Amino acid sequence: MNIVSLFSGCGGLDLGFSQAGFNVVWANEYDKSIWDTYELNHPHTKLDKRDIRNITSDEIPECIGIIGGPPCQSWSEAGAGRGINDNRGQLFYEYIRVIRDKKPLFFVAENVSGILAKKHIQAFTNILSLFQEAGYNITYKLLNAYHFQVPQDRKRVIIVGYREDIGGIFDFPLTANQILTLRDAIYDISQIEPVPVAREVTKTHCLVPNHEYMEGSFSSIYMSRNRVRNWEEPSFTIQAGGRHAPIHPQANKMIWVAKDKWIFDPNSSKPYRRLSVRECARIQTFPDDFIFKYKYIPDGYKMIGNAVPVTLAKILASKIYIDIKQYQELGYGNQLRQHKFNQQLTLFLQASSLFH
């Protein structure tokens, strides 16, 4: 089953879909700091490095599915939150344009939870309507990755569209009973000393690839919250920046001293340091043979923090694979559940206040 990937990043979503049996034949990523990593780890995928706005739909290969995560900074709760009024937010329309023109059997779009914020209701509703007008039955859900075998608190919105002739709509798979922790993810490399790096990465001799961590001071914003979770907890969200990486669980929890002010415990038996690039990758469920190429360590953290956790992608992709296979073999997916887009939209509008 051939699919294409838009706004691919380093390819966490792509890898999960590949593991589920899909063949990613073409991908698009405009950020040159990511190109080497993508091409190294996805050698059988053609990477188009142009701005998606300069790529016509007929230049994109025929496919049965399109996946991708249009830039999320515009929708982030931590950022300015300009949404569709920002150039990056408007790239969502490029994603819709390609879906409308290529008419794949399905698509998957991933974005941050901030896209559900009350101030973005009109824009998000419009995006869903445009997907429907393109000929798709839509479902979406706010997921926490730790419910899907990812050792991390990470809330993301997943939108899945099935072309109308499939005759059904995507049902999100059930969540897992087992919650994975930092111990599951990185304890086995806790005795391997990582390499501190201020910015530029020189040749290192890590026993584990990409086992460097960003050294340097911690901002007042960073110190306004506890940034340490212990071995028996899932990680905080892995963000797209080294300065905001969580602290390794070897250290004691931080101490609250006043509103929006925490300090490191001076009696901690182990030092405080940021998680390494490889530790962040483990928490994002990338395998150790997925090698990140970067000259500057912030680029390593950025690639990983912007990625979709591989295991979450695989779980979603496996369900889609079954549905599409059933449609191809039986026609019109007569066992898929029937839902209505307008019911989804009504539920969203009613529940939007729950996110505030």
N, C-alpha and C positions, 0 to 999 in steps of 0.2 A: 504494500500500500504506500504509494508515493505521496509525500506531503512536502510543503514548503514552510519556511520559518521567516517571520518578519521581526525586526527589532530584536535580533537573536542574542545579543550580548555574547557571553562566552559559551552559551548553549546548554544551560541546565535543563530547560524545558525540552530542548532537542534531544538531549541524552536520555531523558526519561521516556520520551516517545519512541526513541530507537530501541531501548530496552524492552518496550512493550510490543515490538514487532513492526513498527512503522519505519519507512525508509525516507529520511530527510534528504531530498535531492538538491535543494537550493535554499540558501539562506541569505539574509541581508543584514549587514551591520555597518554603520557609518563611522563609528569610533575607531580610529586607527590604532589606539592603544590596546585594542582587544583582538585585532586581526590575527596576530601570531598564535595566540592561545586557541582561538577557534579553529584555525586551519590545522594546528598540531593535533587537536583532539577529535576533530571531525574530518578525517582525511578524505572521505568519500562524498563529502557535500561540497557543492560549488558555492563559494562565498562571493556574493556581489557586494562591493564596498562603496557603492554610490549612495547618495541621499535618496531615500525612497521617493521623494517628491520629483526626482528626475528619472524615475524608472516607470515606463509604461507597463500596463498590466499584461500586454501581449508579449513582453520580454520575460515574463515569469513563466516557468514551466507549468504544464497541465498537472493537476494534482487532485487528490480526493479530499485533502484537508489542508487548512492553513492554521498555524499556531503562532503566538507571539505575545509580547508584553510591551505595548506602546509606552513611551517614556512616562514615568509616574511622578516625577518631581513636582509637576504642576498640581497634582492632586494630594500631595503629602500633607498630613496633619502637622508635621514638624516644619514644613516650609511655608512659603508665602501663600500657597493654596489658591493660585489664580486660575487653576483648572483650565477650562476650554478657552479662556481669554489669553492664555499664554501660548507662544508658538509651539512649545513642546506638547502642550495639551491638545493642540489642534492636529497633531500627528495622528491622533485617533481617527480622524476623518480619512487619512491616507490608508489606514488599515481597513476601514469600511469600504473605501473605493476599490481596493484590490479584491475584497470578498465579493462585492457586487459584480465586478467584472469577470472574475474567474469562476464563480458559482461552485465552489467545492461542496462535497457532501456535508462537511462539518467545519467548524472553526473553534478555536479556543483562544480567549484573550484574558490576560492576567493583569491586575493592577492593585494598587495599595488600597487599604480600607478607607482612606480619606475621600475616595471617589464617591462614597455613600454619604458624605457629610451633607447637612441640610442645605448649605449654600451651593452645593453642586447638584441638587435634585433635578433642576430643570435641564441642565446639560446632560446628566446621566440618563434621564428619561428620554431625551432626544437621541442619544446614542443607541439606546435599546430600540427605539422606534425605527431608526435608520437600518438597523440589522433586520428588523421584521420586514420593513419595506423591501429589503434586498432579497427576501424570500426564505427567511429562516424562522424556525420555532426556537425561542430563546429561553434559557434558564440561567440563573446566576445565584451565587451564594458567597457569603463571607465565611471563609474557612480559617481555622487555626491549624497551621502545619503540624503541631504536635499531636493532633488527632490522627495523623496520617504517617506515623512512623518516622517523624522528623524530630530530633531532640532539641526543639527550639520553640519558644512562643513567637509565632509569626502569623499575623492576620493579613490575609489577602483576599481580594474579590476575584472570583473565577467566573467568567462568562462563557457559556458553551452554546453554540448554535448548530442545530441540525436542519439541513435543507428540507423544505416543506414536503417534498415528495417522499421523504423517508417515513412520514406519517407518525412521528412521535417526537419526544423531547428527551434530553439527557437527564437521567436520574443520578444524582451524586451518590457515590458509593458510601456504605456505612463506615463510620469511624472505627479505628482500631481500639481494642481494649487496653493494649499495652502502651504505656507512655515511656518513651526513651529519655534518658538523662545524659548529662555531661559525662558521667562515668561510662556509659555505653559508647559515647562518641569518641572520647579523647583520652581516657585514663591510660590506655595501653602505650601511649607515647609521652606520658607525663614525666618519665625519667630521662627523656631525650632532650638535652638542653637546646632551646631555640636560639637563634642569632638575633641580637638587637640591631635594628637598622633605623637611622634617623630619617633618611629619604631615599638616596640612591643605593641600589642593591649591587654590591660587588660580588665576586665569586666567593661562595661559601661552601662549606663541606658538611652540610646537614645530612644526617642519616635518613631523614625524612624530607622529601622535596617540598619546597616552599615553606619550610619551618622557620620563617623569620617573623619577628614582631616589631611593630613600630614603637620606638622609644620616644620619650619627650614628655613635656608637661601636660597636665590635664586642666581643661578650661573650667571656669566657674559653672558653666552650664552642665558640663559633665559631672561635676561634683555636687550638683543639686539633687542627685538621685543615687540610690544604692546601685552599684554596677557589678556586684558580685553575687553569683549564685553558687550554691555548693554542689558537690558531686552528685547528689541524689535529686537534683532538679534539672529541668530542661533549661537551656540557655535563654538569655534575653535575645531579642531580635538581632540578627547579624545585619548591620547597616552597611551602606555603601561608602564607608569612610573609615580609615584606620584610627583616627582620633576618637571615634565613637565606639570602637570595638569593646566588647565586654571584658572585664578583668578575669583572668584565669582563676578557676575555683580552688587553687592551692592556698590562696590567701583567705583571711578571715572576712566575714561580712563587714561592710563599712558601718560606721557609727553615725547615727543621726544626732546632730547638735542643735539645729534650729530649722525653721521653715526654709525649704529649698537649700539646705546646706548639710552635707555629709563630709566625713573625714575618713581617711584610712586608719585602721586600728594600729597604733604604734606597737602593740604587743603581738601582732601577727607573727607566727613562727615562720611563715614563708613570705617572700616579697610580693608586692603587687606589680603585675605586668599585664599588658593587653594580650588577648589571645593572638596566636600567630596566624598567618595567612592560611597555613594548612589546617590548623585547628578550626578556623572559621569554615573552611571548605568541608571538613568532616561534619560539622554541625549542619551544613547545608546539604549533606549526604552525597557529596562528590566522592568518588573512589580515589584512592591514593595514586592510581596511575593516570589520573587526569591532572596534567601538569600546567600550571599557570605561568605564562611568560610575561615578565615586566621588568623594566629598568628601574622604575620608581615604586617603592612599596605601596604608596596610596592606590596605585592602579590595581594591584593585586586585591586589596580589600574592596575596591569599587566593583570589580568584575564579580566577585563572589557575593557581595551584598545585594547587587542588582539582580542576581539570578533567581530563578524558581528552584526550590529544593528538588533535587533529582528524584527522590523517592515519591514525593507528592505528585510530580509530573507523571511518573510511571504508573501510579495507582489510578489517576484520572485517565491516562492514555489506555490502560488495560481495559477499562470499562467501555471506552469509546470504540476500541478495537473489536470487542465482542458485538456491540451494537451495529457497527458498520458491516462486519462480517455477516451478521444475521440478515441485514438488509440486502446485501449482495446475493445471499444464498436463497432467501425466502421472498424477498421483494416487499417493500413498503413496511418492513419492521412491525408486523402485526402483533408482536408481543411487547412492544414498547408502550409505556404508559402514555395516555393522552392527557395533555394539559393545555391550557390556553395562555397565550402570552399576556393578555389583559389581566388575567387573574394574578400572574406574577407581578405585574406592574402595580396593581392595586395593593397587594401585600407589601410591596416595597414602600409605597407612599404612606401606608398606615404604620409601618414599622420604622420609618426613617428616624423618628424621634428617639428610638431606643439606642442609637449610636451617639447620643449627646447627653 
